[in-house]
Amino acid sequence: LDCGGEQEDGDERSDLPLSADWKRLKAPPSPRSAHVAGWLPSSRVLCFYGGWDGAGSIFDDVVAFDPESGGWMDIHVAGGRHHPVERFAHTCCVWENQLLVLGGVNAKE
């Protein structure tokens, strides 16, 4: 699987091929690079968080891709201290069906 990133000419990508027959998906999230992704096994979705568009916009959204339906969905994270802030160049891992995020750069810090 391949989703997002930056091409040599600087163009951002937001396509996700599902097989050797590459195709552009309907309604993917905004093109971005320096984001993270992790497979959530019990939800059976690939979850993406953050990134930047190369032109100054830093993302705080969480989106998921369902490979069975081929559809994208916005994930609404509860507020409070666990609400994600915009960031890029961070890292993540999946632990107990949670996407754990560490580090990164944002516009405020």
C-alpha positions in Angstrom: 0.0 0.0 0.0 1.1 3.5 -0.8 -0.6 6.7 0.3 0.5 10.2 0.3 3.9 11.7 0.1 5.7 14.2 -2.1 6.9 13.6 -5.6 10.2 14.8 -7.0 8.5 17.8 -8.6 7.1 18.8 -5.2 3.5 17.7 -5.9 1.7 16.1 -3.0 0.0 12.8 -3.4 -3.2 11.3 -1.8 -3.9 8.2 -3.8 -3.9 4.7 -2.3 -3.5 1.7 -4.7 -5.3 -1.5 -3.7 -3.7 -4.0 -6.1 -1.2 -4.2 -8.9 -3.9 -2.5 -10.9 -3.3 1.0 -9.5 -6.3 3.3 -9.4 -7.2 6.7 -7.8 -9.7 6.4 -5.0 -12.8 8.5 -4.6 -12.7 11.3 -2.0 -9.3 10.7 -0.4 -8.1 13.1 2.3 -6.1 16.3 1.3 -2.8 15.6 -0.3 0.0 15.5 2.3 3.4 14.2 3.3 5.2 13.6 6.6 2.1 12.0 8.1 1.7 8.7 9.9 -0.4 5.6 9.3 -1.2 2.4 11.2 -3.4 -0.6 10.7 -6.0 -1.0 13.4 -6.6 -4.8 13.4 -9.9 -5.0 15.3 -11.4 -2.1 13.3 -9.9 -3.4 10.1 -9.0 0.1 8.9 -5.8 1.9 8.0 -5.7 5.1 10.1 -3.8 8.2 9.1 -3.0 11.3 11.2 -1.5 14.7 10.5 1.0 15.7 7.9 1.6 18.9 5.9 0.8 20.0 2.3 4.2 21.5 1.5 2.7 25.0 1.3 2.3 25.8 5.0 -0.8 23.9 6.0 -0.3 21.4 8.8 -3.1 18.9 9.4 -4.6 17.7 12.7 -7.2 15.4 11.1 -7.5 11.7 11.6 -8.9 9.7 8.7 -9.3 6.0 8.1 -9.4 3.9 5.0 -11.5 0.7 4.8 -9.9 -1.6 2.2 -13.0 -3.8 2.1 -15.3 -0.9 1.0 -12.6 1.3 -0.6 -14.1 4.2 1.4 -12.6 6.9 3.6 -14.0 8.2 6.8 -13.2 11.0 9.2 -12.4 9.9 12.7 -13.7 12.3 15.3 -11.4 12.2 18.4 -12.9 13.2 21.7 -11.8 16.6 23.0 -9.8 17.3 26.1 -6.1 16.6 26.6 -6.2 13.8 24.1 -7.4 15.9 21.1 -4.6 15.8 18.5 -2.9 19.0 17.5 -1.7 19.6 14.0 1.8 18.1 13.3 4.0 16.6 10.7 7.3 14.6 10.8 6.1 12.6 13.8 6.1 8.8 14.4 3.5 6.3 15.5 2.9 2.7 16.4 -0.2 0.7 17.0 -0.7 -0.8 20.4 -3.9 -2.5 21.6 -5.8 -1.2 18.6 -4.7 2.4 19.3 -2.6 4.7 17.2 0.1 6.1 19.6 1.8 9.2 18.3 5.1 10.7 19.4 7.0 13.9 18.5 6.7 15.9 15.3 6.6 19.5 14.4 3.7 21.9 14.6 3.2 25.7 14.0 3.0 26.5 17.7 6.0 24.6 19.2 
